[in-house]
Amino acid sequence: MSKYHKVLIIGAGKIGSAIVQLLAESGFYQVTAADKARTFLGKLNDLDNVSTLQLDVAESGALSKALKGQDAVVSACSYDMSATIAQAALAEGCSYFDLTEDVAMTGAIKQIAVNAVAGQVFMPQCGLAPGFIGILAYHLAGKFERLESVKMRVGALPKYPSNRMMYNLTWSTDGLINEYCNLCEAIEHGERIDLIPLEGLECFSLDGVDYEAFNTSGGLGTLCETLQGRVEELTYKTVRYKGHQYLMQFLMQDLQLGVATRRPLLKQIFETSIPITKQDVVLVFVTVKGYRDGRLEQITDARKLYHQYRNGVHWSSIQLTTASSLCAILDLHFEKKLPGTGFVRQEDVDLVLFEANRFGQAYSKSTI
């Protein structure tokens, strides 16, 4: 790749700042880190190949000005800003990437992408789930002549759970609430359906640890559309330690804190009562069943990824996996190893190329 690719990162929180650091360290990117809060930008000022910008996306004209001259923009802020940023990217002719798990927002970005100019792409859902999990699942599905089921399970968990929820905050609180409250896409008996969040409880053990999994929204990305007519069952569930789902149902459903008008209260409760942790583990578990050479077979890929210290800085696993996935996608885009124009899906990414990438290698050393 030629030096430098100019990328604007909007949102300098846990994930956004990690993306900035990874891209800056590579030596191939000129990064502008933008955030409404200057406090988030201060720690990024000393990085080579990084400039910072205090930016309010909602301020008239400010976003368009920030996008001028950029090759790509990454939305690492709240999902409800995604369409605004994507629309501005379309007008300025730069490519767009994000981490959203919101199904409706992804649909809006797909519509914006219809008007993309040559060489301009719009690629949402570039994190862990949706994101890498879709790349992995589609790769495994491609090994079968006829598919029966694709089961995708992902969890970002505290390594040392110590409360009754068996959980600590590791990810965006808005994103967490979104996943727990919105309807969940799936395919059952070959038909696309919507499932109720927090339902479909199942229990399993992996590497000597007991887990539970239940329906959550957004993790399938665009796979329902892609695999419809080709698979009998397609599901995505979030993994937690046993007992978590029961308490979430009590909060979301019995106390009705999942109702849209009460979600700000739920967010406040979470962020004032549940401590964050960087000592976490990400679990990725995909099982595909189908027919090969006329026989029914099953393939499973299970991975655990742990928090790490990099150059003296403590990175949580969810930080590293999410940021690494987005950065690998950027590399592959600029290397012209992805579709070159319009809407790009995660399943358009070749797993082998992803894992061979300098950023994607974060996923390749953890298979168990």
Wavefront OBJ file of the C-alpha trace (Angstrom):
o trace
v 0.000 0.000 0.000
v 1.165 3.510 -0.677
v 1.797 6.050 2.091
v -0.408 7.514 3.496
v -4.124 6.712 3.537
v -6.003 9.561 5.144
v -8.676 8.372 7.557
v -10.983 10.332 9.839
v -12.010 8.462 13.010
v -15.114 9.962 14.608
v -15.373 8.935 18.248
v -12.316 8.655 20.494
v -13.708 6.438 23.241
v -12.440 2.966 24.141
v -12.762 1.507 20.642
v -12.163 4.645 18.604
v -8.921 5.443 20.399
v -7.752 1.848 19.923
v -8.406 2.108 16.172
v -6.442 5.366 16.055
v -3.474 3.801 17.845
v -3.386 0.659 15.705
v -3.543 2.598 12.444
v -0.944 5.120 13.604
v 1.481 2.388 14.693
v 1.286 0.720 11.268
v 2.952 3.677 9.549
v 0.589 3.533 6.579
v -2.148 5.875 7.753
v -2.502 9.574 8.406
v -5.223 9.639 11.039
v -7.441 12.454 12.237
v -9.129 11.595 15.536
v -12.316 13.573 16.112
v -14.620 13.769 19.102
v -17.072 16.190 20.625
v -15.263 15.954 23.972
v -11.719 17.318 23.992
v -10.881 15.185 27.044
v -10.951 12.056 24.867
v -8.525 13.585 22.372
v -5.738 14.651 24.716
v -4.154 11.211 25.070
v -3.917 10.881 21.257
v -2.056 14.138 20.578
v 1.395 12.633 21.096
v 1.012 9.812 18.569
v 2.926 9.986 15.298
v 0.785 10.422 12.174
v -2.204 11.535 14.279
v -3.927 14.891 14.456
v -6.951 15.655 16.606
v -10.104 17.634 15.969
v -12.881 18.680 18.319
v -15.982 17.941 16.261
v -19.705 18.087 16.874
v -21.259 15.955 14.123
v -24.573 17.748 14.540
v -23.038 21.194 13.933
v -23.982 22.477 10.508
v -21.105 22.258 8.013
v -18.554 20.977 10.547
v -18.721 17.355 9.436
v -18.418 18.131 5.727
v -15.407 20.318 6.434
v -13.739 17.545 8.441
v -14.301 15.026 5.623
v -12.646 17.067 2.891
v -9.484 15.400 1.612
v -10.106 12.161 3.535
v -9.922 8.756 1.848
v -12.232 7.159 4.394
v -14.211 7.888 7.530
v -14.828 5.519 10.441
v -17.802 6.026 12.718
v -16.774 4.829 16.185
v -19.429 6.877 17.959
v -23.023 6.115 18.942
v -24.912 4.133 16.304
v -27.590 6.812 15.987
v -25.058 9.112 14.274
v -24.152 6.572 11.581
v -26.585 7.672 8.874
v -25.615 11.325 9.308
v -21.926 10.506 8.891
v -22.558 8.136 5.967
v -24.646 10.745 4.137
v -21.893 13.326 4.574
v -19.307 10.800 3.356
v -21.391 10.206 0.235
v -21.456 13.931 -0.508
v -17.697 14.288 -0.019
v -16.787 11.179 -2.027
v -14.967 9.264 0.729
v -15.589 5.681 1.839
v -17.461 4.874 5.034
v -16.944 2.199 7.727
v -18.534 1.651 11.128
v -19.070 -0.768 14.038
v -22.847 -0.599 14.373
v -24.941 -3.555 15.468
v -28.205 -1.712 14.800
v -30.212 -3.468 12.081
v -32.278 -0.444 11.036
v -29.204 1.773 10.780
v -27.448 -0.769 8.587
v -30.469 -0.725 6.280
v -30.280 3.065 6.072
v -26.585 2.923 5.150
v -27.318 0.327 2.473
v -29.749 2.772 0.894
v -27.171 5.577 1.010
v -24.644 3.265 -0.676
v -26.873 2.958 -3.756
v -25.588 6.380 -4.839
v -21.896 5.675 -4.231
v -19.464 6.871 -6.882
v -16.834 4.587 -8.414
v -14.280 3.542 -5.793
v -16.459 4.625 -2.862
v -17.671 1.915 -0.469
v -20.026 1.826 2.498
v -19.245 -0.981 4.927
v -21.001 -1.064 8.292
v -20.693 -3.709 11.028
v -16.890 -4.028 10.906
v -16.284 -5.048 14.531
v -16.458 -8.374 16.327
v -20.186 -9.183 16.189
v -21.375 -8.194 13.713
v -18.088 -8.288 11.876
v -15.533 -11.048 12.316
v -18.169 -13.553 13.425
v -19.907 -13.189 10.053
v -16.645 -13.599 8.134
v -15.884 -16.789 10.067
v -19.399 -18.250 9.800
v -19.654 -17.615 6.056
v -16.232 -19.189 5.500
v -17.285 -22.361 7.340
v -20.627 -22.437 5.531
v -18.757 -22.413 2.220
v -17.276 -25.823 3.022
v -20.653 -27.539 2.607
v -22.582 -28.561 -0.483
v -25.888 -28.193 1.381
v -26.405 -26.347 4.663
v -28.574 -27.424 7.574
v -27.683 -24.972 10.337
v -25.315 -22.124 11.204
v -25.056 -21.243 14.891
v -23.052 -18.169 15.911
v -22.256 -17.463 19.571
v -20.160 -14.548 20.876
v -19.526 -13.144 24.334
v -17.343 -10.432 25.868
v -17.010 -11.523 29.484
v -15.121 -10.476 32.611
v -12.268 -12.845 33.278
v -12.978 -12.619 37.003
v -16.757 -12.250 37.511
v -17.599 -11.181 41.063
v -21.206 -9.938 41.140
v -24.586 -11.643 40.839
v -24.878 -10.578 37.202
v -21.567 -12.330 36.514
v -20.818 -9.371 34.283
v -18.815 -6.161 33.953
v -19.155 -3.426 31.360
v -16.699 -4.031 28.534
v -18.548 -2.470 25.591
v -20.727 0.497 24.712
v -23.662 0.651 27.136
v -25.945 1.939 24.368
v -24.911 -0.990 22.177
v -25.468 -3.467 25.012
v -28.989 -2.185 25.703
v -29.749 -2.193 21.968
v -28.757 -5.854 21.699
v -30.824 -6.841 24.743
v -33.987 -4.939 23.718
v -34.411 -5.090 19.932
v -35.894 -7.934 17.912
v -33.421 -10.557 16.712
v -33.218 -11.730 13.102
v -32.970 -15.467 12.438
v -33.830 -18.183 9.945
v -35.937 -21.137 11.086
v -37.200 -23.890 8.761
v -35.752 -21.893 5.883
v -37.814 -18.760 6.634
v -36.596 -15.403 7.962
v -38.207 -14.553 11.288
v -37.777 -12.199 14.233
v -37.063 -13.645 17.658
v -37.606 -12.079 21.089
v -34.393 -10.833 22.745
v -33.235 -12.673 25.883
v -35.249 -15.757 24.853
v -33.913 -19.048 23.428
v -31.778 -19.829 26.471
v -29.258 -22.622 26.001
v -26.380 -23.861 28.141
v -23.042 -25.337 27.089
v -19.511 -25.928 28.343
v -16.296 -24.915 26.644
v -12.779 -25.461 27.895
v -14.120 -26.548 31.296
v -16.329 -23.471 31.867
v -20.140 -23.416 31.906
v -21.887 -20.750 29.842
v -25.368 -19.760 28.728
v -26.441 -18.108 25.475
v -29.620 -16.287 24.436
v -31.060 -14.273 21.570
v -29.694 -10.756 21.049
v -30.057 -8.306 18.197
v -27.668 -7.379 15.401
v -24.952 -10.023 15.563
v -25.910 -11.731 12.300
v -25.112 -8.658 10.261
v -26.398 -9.259 6.714
v -26.156 -13.063 6.824
v -29.933 -13.568 7.001
v -30.276 -11.929 3.616
v -27.209 -13.661 2.193
v -28.070 -17.193 3.353
v -31.840 -17.113 2.927
v -32.850 -20.039 0.744
v -29.565 -21.819 1.450
v -29.861 -22.763 5.139
v -32.607 -24.231 7.316
v -31.483 -22.621 10.587
v -29.386 -19.516 11.245
v -29.117 -18.045 14.741
v -26.978 -15.640 16.704
v -26.814 -15.598 20.506
v -24.794 -13.704 23.073
v -22.760 -15.753 25.543
v -22.722 -15.001 29.270
v -21.908 -16.850 32.469
v -24.852 -18.820 33.855
v -27.507 -16.778 35.649
v -27.080 -13.522 33.737
v -30.077 -13.925 31.432
v -32.509 -14.399 34.346
v -31.503 -11.070 35.893
v -31.626 -9.265 32.541
v -35.166 -10.507 31.933
v -36.129 -9.173 35.372
v -34.725 -5.733 34.543
v -35.775 -5.463 30.907
v -39.153 -7.170 31.019
v -40.497 -7.438 34.574
v -39.385 -3.903 35.534
v -39.940 -2.724 31.921
v -36.605 -0.912 31.763
v -36.255 -2.124 28.192
v -39.107 0.115 27.045
v -37.694 2.823 24.766
v -38.670 5.706 27.054
v -36.983 4.065 30.064
v -33.717 3.036 28.434
v -31.917 6.217 29.588
v -32.699 5.164 33.166
v -31.423 1.654 32.454
v -28.208 3.128 31.023
v -27.757 5.266 34.125
v -28.238 2.245 36.388
v -25.729 0.182 34.429
v -23.065 2.876 34.299
v -23.334 3.850 37.965
v -23.650 0.322 39.363
v -21.630 -2.034 37.163
v -17.875 -1.400 37.063
v -15.966 -1.585 33.814
v -13.064 -3.992 33.443
v -10.161 -4.429 31.076
v -9.521 -7.938 32.406
v -11.852 -9.655 29.992
v -12.109 -12.564 27.601
v -13.880 -12.697 24.239
v -15.448 -16.003 23.286
v -16.187 -16.778 19.615
v -18.036 -20.002 18.839
v -19.432 -21.036 15.431
v -20.971 -24.406 14.572
v -22.044 -25.260 11.021
v -23.876 -28.455 10.059
v -24.579 -29.681 6.571
v -23.827 -32.208 3.878
v -20.441 -32.901 2.279
v -19.918 -35.793 -0.125
v -23.446 -36.922 0.667
v -22.819 -37.221 4.418
v -24.104 -35.090 7.278
v -21.135 -33.366 8.975
v -20.533 -30.675 11.549
v -17.642 -28.200 11.857
v -17.003 -26.056 14.930
v -14.572 -23.180 15.341
v -14.128 -21.989 18.946
v -11.768 -19.228 20.068
v -10.932 -17.406 23.270
v -9.117 -14.088 23.149
v -7.746 -12.440 26.282
v -6.847 -8.923 27.338
v -3.240 -7.921 26.597
v -0.556 -5.385 27.374
v 0.774 -3.632 24.269
v 3.671 -1.225 24.604
v 2.912 -0.888 28.300
v -0.777 -0.122 27.730
v -3.498 -2.439 29.015
v -5.962 -3.294 26.235
v -9.190 -5.138 26.954
v -9.968 -8.054 24.672
v -13.131 -6.412 23.329
v -11.072 -3.305 22.562
v -8.408 -5.281 20.721
v -10.718 -7.594 18.777
v -13.145 -4.884 17.701
v -10.460 -2.386 16.704
v -8.316 -5.036 14.980
v -11.233 -6.206 12.858
v -12.020 -2.681 11.662
v -8.370 -1.975 10.904
v -7.979 -5.235 8.965
v -11.022 -4.289 6.874
v -9.462 -0.897 6.104
v -6.226 -2.559 5.014
v -8.038 -4.996 2.734
v -10.085 -2.170 1.242
v -7.039 -0.094 0.391
v -5.252 -3.198 -0.930
v -8.263 -3.620 -3.291
v -9.087 -7.054 -1.889
v -12.742 -6.163 -1.289
v -15.524 -5.043 -3.639
v -14.575 -1.593 -4.893
v -17.855 0.318 -5.000
v -21.128 0.493 -3.077
v -22.374 -1.525 -0.114
v -19.915 -4.155 1.156
v -20.924 -6.998 3.477
v -18.745 -8.742 6.033
v -19.237 -12.014 4.156
v -17.490 -10.378 1.179
v -14.260 -10.646 3.215
v -12.069 -13.703 2.672
v -11.199 -15.250 6.062
v -7.751 -16.387 4.896
v -6.843 -12.860 3.785
v -8.304 -11.432 6.988
v -6.274 -13.702 9.283
v -3.105 -13.130 7.247
v -3.498 -9.372 7.679
v -1.275 -7.657 10.274
v -4.356 -6.549 12.242
v -6.446 -9.656 11.616
v -3.713 -11.815 13.172
v -5.181 -10.822 16.542
v -7.782 -13.529 15.894
v -5.608 -16.297 14.473
v -3.706 -17.444 17.566
v -6.579 -18.389 19.812
v -8.358 -21.436 18.396
v -9.074 -24.017 21.111
l 1 2 3 4 5 6 7 8 9 10 11 12 13 14 15 16 17 18 19 20 21 22 23 24 25 26 27 28 29 30 31 32 33 34 35 36 37 38 39 40 41 42 43 44 45 46 47 48 49 50 51 52 53 54 55 56 57 58 59 60 61 62 63 64 65 66 67 68 69 70 71 72 73 74 75 76 77 78 79 80 81 82 83 84 85 86 87 88 89 90 91 92 93 94 95 96 97 98 99 100 101 102 103 104 105 106 107 108 109 110 111 112 113 114 115 116 117 118 119 120 121 122 123 124 125 126 127 128 129 130 131 132 133 134 135 136 137 138 139 140 141 142 143 144 145 146 147 148 149 150 151 152 153 154 155 156 157 158 159 160 161 162 163 164 165 166 167 168 169 170 171 172 173 174 175 176 177 178 179 180 181 182 183 184 185 186 187 188 189 190 191 192 193 194 195 196 197 198 199 200 201 202 203 204 205 206 207 208 209 210 211 212 213 214 215 216 217 218 219 220 221 222 223 224 225 226 227 228 229 230 231 232 233 234 235 236 237 238 239 240 241 242 243 244 245 246 247 248 249 250 251 252 253 254 255 256 257 258 259 260 261 262 263 264 265 266 267 268 269 270 271 272 273 274 275 276 277 278 279 280 281 282 283 284 285 286 287 288 289 290 291 292 293 294 295 296 297 298 299 300 301 302 303 304 305 306 307 308 309 310 311 312 313 314 315 316 317 318 319 320 321 322 323 324 325 326 327 328 329 330 331 332 333 334 335 336 337 338 339 340 341 342 343 344 345 346 347 348 349 350 351 352 353 354 355 356 357 358 359 360 361 362 363 364 365 366 367 368
